[in-house]
Amino acid sequence: MLRIDGSRGEGGGQVLRTSLALSLVTGTPFTMTNIRAGRAKPGLLRQHLTGVKAAEAVGAAEVSGAELGSKELTFRPRALAAGSYHFAVGTAGSATLVLQTVLPALLAATEPSTLRLEGGTHNPAAPPFDFLARAYLPILRKLGPTVTATLERPGFFPAGGGKFHVDVRPAPMKPLSLLERGRVLRRDAKAVVAMIPFDVAKREMETAGALLKWRPDELRVEELKRTTGPGNALVVEVESEHVTEVFTAFGERGKRAEVVAEEAAGEVKRYLNAEVPVGEHLCDQLLLLFALARGGEFRTLPLDGHSVTQLETMAHFLDVKVDVREVSREVREVVVRG
């Protein structure tokens, strides 16, 4: 039985999600203490509890401590099972993070699976659906498995109500080399609003366009009609020969549209100037996938707290070696060996 301190690293839900995912993949039971100790509201919130329940269902697991606010959890997987699953957060908590909790296990299954997920699809501090569908899953498909995601309805914080479904077709995972981005093929920036003034999107796009110096046909605004609550996001996509990256900044009450645009444009410019294929947020996601593939390499920006936490958590479950080499001030080369 592994004992894991949930306060290590970034001190949030990532330690728990990665531990659940790799416990399912390896069959290794664990006990975690100090869950989300680094957050203002420590312990299991609704989205984390939904992730635990999802892992319990996929792994026919024995679980203790699975309740709201719990700071300690014991998880014993028994039998991994593909199938048709429905997981609903019940709040605006991120449904994409629930998916990433169980997806590694379903990739290791022998049969296809389908999932229906409900909750937040466009949340701050979580992978938005656009990132999932356009950046993360295409790289996963290059590794071998075929996973597709279809958005039925977006869900913004704080109302939630988003829905999407995912088809998972497992296949042996093979190492991938992603050291170059290649030529930029397409650039697209869109300001999305739902139930808030359209002028907010226009101001965001005017500011982003001026900062990025992109052509008018690469900038657009979109008003969503089928949502359960208000929301605003500025989504920027950079499609290159070997990878697509997606950057998102979210509007919130009291936050000026211009500030939202500045946040998104700043991330995009840093990524493009570094000439790396993998951005900061995609990095920690790929670390887990490449470890499951038992090999691979990619270039990215300097690792943030989430990526460092990912490395530490993976080491509890997987016997893989990860080397991180400084190529320049803004470039790191990550090599994974099984």
TAMORA-V831083 format. One line per field, one symbol per residue. ss: DSSP state (H for helix, E for strand, L for the rest). psi: psi as a letter, one per 20 degrees, with the letter a starting at -180 (. if undefined). burial: b if it has 9 or more other C-alpha atoms within 8 Angstrom, else e. A space follows every 50 residues. Layout:
BEGIN
ss->???
psi->???
burial->???
END
This chain:
BEGIN
ss->LEEEELLLLLLLLHHHHHHHHHHHHHLLLEEEELLLLLLLLLLLLHHHHH HHHHHHHHHLLEEELLLLLLLLEEEELLLLLLLEEEEELLLLLEHHHHHH HHHHHHHLLLLLEEEEEEEELELLLLLLHHHHHHHHHHHHHHHLLEEEEE EEELLELLLELEEEEEEEELLLLLLLEELLLLLEEEEEEEEEEELLLHHH HHHHHHHHHHHHLLLHHHEEEEELLLLLLLEEEEEEEEEELLLEEEEEEE LLLLLLHHHHHHHHHHHHHHHHHHLLLELHHHHHHHHHHHHHLLEEEEEE LLLLHHHHHHHHHHHHHLLLEEEEEEEELLEEEEEEEL
psi->oqppoiiqcijbihggghggghgggijpqqpprlpkhjqhnrapaghhhh gghghgghjlqppqjnqpipjppppnqgoppraoqopphiajqphhhggi highghhiriqrqqppqqbpinqqkqorhggghhgghhhhhhigqopqpp pgpqoqpjhbjqprqppooqqppqqppmiqhapphqppppppqokrphhg gggghgggghhhlrqhijprqppphmqirqrpqopppoprhiqpqpppqp qrpipqhhgghhgghggghgghhikqhprghhghghggghhhikrrqqqa rppahgggggggghhhhpmqpopopogahjpqppppp.
burial->eeeebbbebbbbbbbbbbbbbbbbbebbbbbbbbbbbbeeebbbebbbbb bbbbbbebbbbbbebbebebbbbbbbbbebbbeeeebbbebbbbbbbbbb bbbbbbbbbeebbbbbbbbbbbbeebbbbbbbbbbbbbbbbebbbbbbbe bebbbbbebbbbbbbbbbbbbebbbbebbbbeebeebbbbbbbbbbeeeb bbbbbebbbeeeeeeeebbbbbebeebbbbbbbbbbbbbbbbbbbbbbbb beeeeebbebbbbbbebbbebeebebbbbbebbbbebbbbbebbbbbbbb bbbeebbbbbbbbbbebeebebeeeeeeeebbbbbbbb
END
